[in-house]
Amino acid sequence: MDKSILEKIKFNSEGLVPVITQSYYTGKVLMQAYANREAIEKTIETGFATYYSRSRKQLWVKGETSGNKQKVVKIKIDCDGDSILYLVKDYGVACHTGEESCFYRNIEMKKEEKPDPYEIFHALYQKLTQRKIERPEGSYVASLFEKGSDKIIQKVGEEAIETVIALKNKNREEIIYEASDLIFHLIVALVDAGVKIEELQEELLRRYK
Amino acid sequence: MDKSILEKIKFNSEGLVPVITQSYYTGKVLMQAYANREAIEKTIETGFATYYSRSRKQLWVKGETSGNKQKVVKIKIDCDGDSILYLVKDYGVACHTGEESCFYRNIEMKKEEKPDPYEIFHALYQKLTQRKIERPEGSYVASLFEKGSDKIIQKVGEEAIETVIALKNKNREEIIYEASDLIFHLIVALVDAGVKIEELQEELLRRYK
């Protein structure tokens, strides 16, 4: 990776810059820490997120002890050069509590039961994978997996036709409902086939121009 | 909104805490700034993102002059309480350069031509809307809009059937290709119908349990 970014960063009086760490595929903000020049150089050289620990006063390769290293796909810099962003993948969990993100509590200091909208497709994928493994009693999705691939594929076709009819009816509520149903069942089918949303994202990005 | 978060925030020696601002629906990290206690109180009270400007040494209601106010849907706090996250919507653009995000440059200090994977569905929606308006010569999508709603709806049906066949063939590459085609054309149909991805995200969240 090119290191010209280093010349543009405005480090603070302690020689540090705040770093935001974000999941490349889901968009989840995982943590916020600090880096000095050396930490950023090491991140660029190794491809793994490196920070500067203000408490331990030393470089800190995230995941060196826990195993949850963060593979850095991109580094971005903000308009005035005093904040940077690591986009990471294959990171396991980022928080020492075992949560995926350090930002797991809301304003009432509670963990929320639902994901944020930007991550809903990935959250569904994860939830449906769990249903496939655990097969909880009374779960609609578990019953789909029970019936097998043909039934799941059939549902994709069915929901697509219902979406087509909703689109023809030009009924907004119906379109929202049926297109959501289609996406939901498409995700069930992807889980069933072992294809990841990440793979679709990469395919759509490849075509994007 | 509950203000109990304020008791848990560890402000630094200047009485500030870093704030990450993220788009609620797309996941895009828009900016990183600072807040003092008063700024967070004002954010909670007004529902609009308020920061503390270190250069002007005063409270700063983002968008008060530019009009690009940020509607705060959620506030989150990190595990050790020294960083907070504003999830915002209806924000227009966040950067004074006119870019949506302040983090618009990569490590080579260039603006990237492609979106990041986490925002690909929204980026496609935006691009396809642009194609619908501008109808550039030779564009496949422009020709679809030219042919009208029936042709677009027909494509959704076609791509769904191709996805069904790919799933039946259990061919990974084919599934990735066809499911991407289906999503692509579903987004064309949503643009055509004036239905937003945000509306599907809300519907899927509503069902999420």
HADDOCK unambig.tbl for C-alpha pairs under 7 A between the chains (distance, minus, plus):
assign (segid A and resid 2 and name CA) (segid B and resid 107 and name CA) 6.66 0.50 0.50
assign (segid A and resid 2 and name CA) (segid B and resid 108 and name CA) 6.00 0.50 0.50
assign (segid A and resid 4 and name CA) (segid B and resid 107 and name CA) 6.98 0.50 0.50
assign (segid A and resid 4 and name CA) (segid B and resid 108 and name CA) 6.03 0.50 0.50
assign (segid A and resid 5 and name CA) (segid B and resid 107 and name CA) 5.08 0.50 0.50
assign (segid A and resid 5 and name CA) (segid B and resid 108 and name CA) 6.06 0.50 0.50
assign (segid A and resid 5 and name CA) (segid B and resid 109 and name CA) 6.24 0.50 0.50
assign (segid A and resid 24 and name CA) (segid B and resid 116 and name CA) 6.91 0.50 0.50
assign (segid A and resid 24 and name CA) (segid B and resid 117 and name CA) 6.41 0.50 0.50
assign (segid A and resid 24 and name CA) (segid B and resid 118 and name CA) 6.15 0.50 0.50
assign (segid A and resid 25 and name CA) (segid B and resid 117 and name CA) 5.33 0.50 0.50
assign (segid A and resid 25 and name CA) (segid B and resid 118 and name CA) 4.52 0.50 0.50
assign (segid A and resid 26 and name CA) (segid B and resid 118 and name CA) 4.92 0.50 0.50
assign (segid A and resid 27 and name CA) (segid B and resid 27 and name CA) 4.97 0.50 0.50
assign (segid A and resid 27 and name CA) (segid B and resid 28 and name CA) 6.81 0.50 0.50
assign (segid A and resid 27 and name CA) (segid B and resid 118 and name CA) 5.10 0.50 0.50
assign (segid A and resid 28 and name CA) (segid B and resid 27 and name CA) 6.80 0.50 0.50
assign (segid A and resid 32 and name CA) (segid B and resid 83 and name CA) 6.78 0.50 0.50
assign (segid A and resid 75 and name CA) (segid B and resid 106 and name CA) 5.86 0.50 0.50
assign (segid A and resid 75 and name CA) (segid B and resid 107 and name CA) 5.43 0.50 0.50
assign (segid A and resid 76 and name CA) (segid B and resid 103 and name CA) 5.89 0.50 0.50
assign (segid A and resid 76 and name CA) (segid B and resid 105 and name CA) 5.63 0.50 0.50
assign (segid A and resid 76 and name CA) (segid B and resid 106 and name CA) 4.30 0.50 0.50
assign (segid A and resid 76 and name CA) (segid B and resid 107 and name CA) 5.61 0.50 0.50
assign (segid A and resid 77 and name CA) (segid B and resid 103 and name CA) 5.34 0.50 0.50
assign (segid A and resid 77 and name CA) (segid B and resid 105 and name CA) 5.79 0.50 0.50
assign (segid A and resid 77 and name CA) (segid B and resid 106 and name CA) 6.29 0.50 0.50
assign (segid A and resid 78 and name CA) (segid B and resid 102 and name CA) 4.84 0.50 0.50
assign (segid A and resid 78 and name CA) (segid B and resid 103 and name CA) 4.12 0.50 0.50
assign (segid A and resid 78 and name CA) (segid B and resid 104 and name CA) 6.71 0.50 0.50
assign (segid A and resid 78 and name CA) (segid B and resid 105 and name CA) 6.96 0.50 0.50
assign (segid A and resid 79 and name CA) (segid B and resid 102 and name CA) 5.08 0.50 0.50
assign (segid A and resid 79 and name CA) (segid B and resid 103 and name CA) 6.38 0.50 0.50
assign (segid A and resid 83 and name CA) (segid B and resid 32 and name CA) 6.77 0.50 0.50
assign (segid A and resid 102 and name CA) (segid B and resid 78 and name CA) 4.85 0.50 0.50
assign (segid A and resid 102 and name CA) (segid B and resid 79 and name CA) 5.11 0.50 0.50
assign (segid A and resid 103 and name CA) (segid B and resid 76 and name CA) 5.89 0.50 0.50
assign (segid A and resid 103 and name CA) (segid B and resid 77 and name CA) 5.36 0.50 0.50
assign (segid A and resid 103 and name CA) (segid B and resid 78 and name CA) 4.14 0.50 0.50
assign (segid A and resid 103 and name CA) (segid B and resid 79 and name CA) 6.40 0.50 0.50
assign (segid A and resid 104 and name CA) (segid B and resid 78 and name CA) 6.72 0.50 0.50
assign (segid A and resid 105 and name CA) (segid B and resid 76 and name CA) 5.63 0.50 0.50
assign (segid A and resid 105 and name CA) (segid B and resid 77 and name CA) 5.80 0.50 0.50
assign (segid A and resid 105 and name CA) (segid B and resid 78 and name CA) 6.96 0.50 0.50
assign (segid A and resid 106 and name CA) (segid B and resid 75 and name CA) 5.88 0.50 0.50
assign (segid A and resid 106 and name CA) (segid B and resid 76 and name CA) 4.29 0.50 0.50
assign (segid A and resid 106 and name CA) (segid B and resid 77 and name CA) 6.30 0.50 0.50
assign (segid A and resid 107 and name CA) (segid B and resid 2 and name CA) 6.65 0.50 0.50
assign (segid A and resid 107 and name CA) (segid B and resid 4 and name CA) 6.97 0.50 0.50
assign (segid A and resid 107 and name CA) (segid B and resid 5 and name CA) 5.09 0.50 0.50
assign (segid A and resid 107 and name CA) (segid B and resid 75 and name CA) 5.44 0.50 0.50
assign (segid A and resid 107 and name CA) (segid B and resid 76 and name CA) 5.62 0.50 0.50
assign (segid A and resid 108 and name CA) (segid B and resid 2 and name CA) 6.02 0.50 0.50
assign (segid A and resid 108 and name CA) (segid B and resid 4 and name CA) 6.03 0.50 0.50
assign (segid A and resid 108 and name CA) (segid B and resid 5 and name CA) 6.08 0.50 0.50
assign (segid A and resid 109 and name CA) (segid B and resid 5 and name CA) 6.24 0.50 0.50
assign (segid A and resid 116 and name CA) (segid B and resid 24 and name CA) 6.91 0.50 0.50
assign (segid A and resid 117 and name CA) (segid B and resid 24 and name CA) 6.41 0.50 0.50
assign (segid A and resid 117 and name CA) (segid B and resid 25 and name CA) 5.32 0.50 0.50
assign (segid A and resid 117 and name CA) (segid B and resid 201 and name CA) 5.65 0.50 0.50
assign (segid A and resid 117 and name CA) (segid B and resid 202 and name CA) 6.76 0.50 0.50
assign (segid A and resid 117 and name CA) (segid B and resid 205 and name CA) 6.85 0.50 0.50
assign (segid A and resid 118 and name CA) (segid B and resid 24 and name CA) 6.15 0.50 0.50
assign (segid A and resid 118 and name CA) (segid B and resid 25 and name CA) 4.50 0.50 0.50
assign (segid A and resid 118 and name CA) (segid B and resid 26 and name CA) 4.91 0.50 0.50
assign (segid A and resid 118 and name CA) (segid B and resid 27 and name CA) 5.10 0.50 0.50
assign (segid A and resid 120 and name CA) (segid B and resid 201 and name CA) 6.61 0.50 0.50
assign (segid A and resid 120 and name CA) (segid B and resid 205 and name CA) 6.75 0.50 0.50
assign (segid A and resid 153 and name CA) (segid B and resid 164 and name CA) 5.92 0.50 0.50
assign (segid A and resid 153 and name CA) (segid B and resid 167 and name CA) 6.79 0.50 0.50
assign (segid A and resid 157 and name CA) (segid B and resid 160 and name CA) 6.32 0.50 0.50
assign (segid A and resid 157 and name CA) (segid B and resid 161 and name CA) 6.53 0.50 0.50
assign (segid A and resid 157 and name CA) (segid B and resid 164 and name CA) 6.54 0.50 0.50
assign (segid A and resid 160 and name CA) (segid B and resid 157 and name CA) 6.34 0.50 0.50
assign (segid A and resid 160 and name CA) (segid B and resid 160 and name CA) 6.16 0.50 0.50
assign (segid A and resid 161 and name CA) (segid B and resid 157 and name CA) 6.54 0.50 0.50
assign (segid A and resid 164 and name CA) (segid B and resid 153 and name CA) 5.93 0.50 0.50
assign (segid A and resid 164 and name CA) (segid B and resid 157 and name CA) 6.55 0.50 0.50
assign (segid A and resid 167 and name CA) (segid B and resid 153 and name CA) 6.80 0.50 0.50
assign (segid A and resid 170 and name CA) (segid B and resid 193 and name CA) 6.91 0.50 0.50
assign (segid A and resid 172 and name CA) (segid B and resid 195 and name CA) 6.76 0.50 0.50
assign (segid A and resid 176 and name CA) (segid B and resid 199 and name CA) 6.62 0.50 0.50
assign (segid A and resid 176 and name CA) (segid B and resid 200 and name CA) 5.67 0.50 0.50
assign (segid A and resid 180 and name CA) (segid B and resid 200 and name CA) 5.64 0.50 0.50
assign (segid A and resid 180 and name CA) (segid B and resid 203 and name CA) 6.79 0.50 0.50
assign (segid A and resid 180 and name CA) (segid B and resid 204 and name CA) 6.27 0.50 0.50
assign (segid A and resid 193 and name CA) (segid B and resid 170 and name CA) 6.91 0.50 0.50
assign (segid A and resid 195 and name CA) (segid B and resid 172 and name CA) 6.77 0.50 0.50
assign (segid A and resid 199 and name CA) (segid B and resid 176 and name CA) 6.61 0.50 0.50
assign (segid A and resid 200 and name CA) (segid B and resid 176 and name CA) 5.68 0.50 0.50
assign (segid A and resid 200 and name CA) (segid B and resid 180 and name CA) 5.65 0.50 0.50
assign (segid A and resid 201 and name CA) (segid B and resid 117 and name CA) 5.62 0.50 0.50
assign (segid A and resid 201 and name CA) (segid B and resid 120 and name CA) 6.60 0.50 0.50
assign (segid A and resid 202 and name CA) (segid B and resid 117 and name CA) 6.73 0.50 0.50
assign (segid A and resid 203 and name CA) (segid B and resid 180 and name CA) 6.80 0.50 0.50
assign (segid A and resid 204 and name CA) (segid B and resid 180 and name CA) 6.28 0.50 0.50
assign (segid A and resid 205 and name CA) (segid B and resid 117 and name CA) 6.83 0.50 0.50
assign (segid A and resid 205 and name CA) (segid B and resid 120 and name CA) 6.74 0.50 0.50
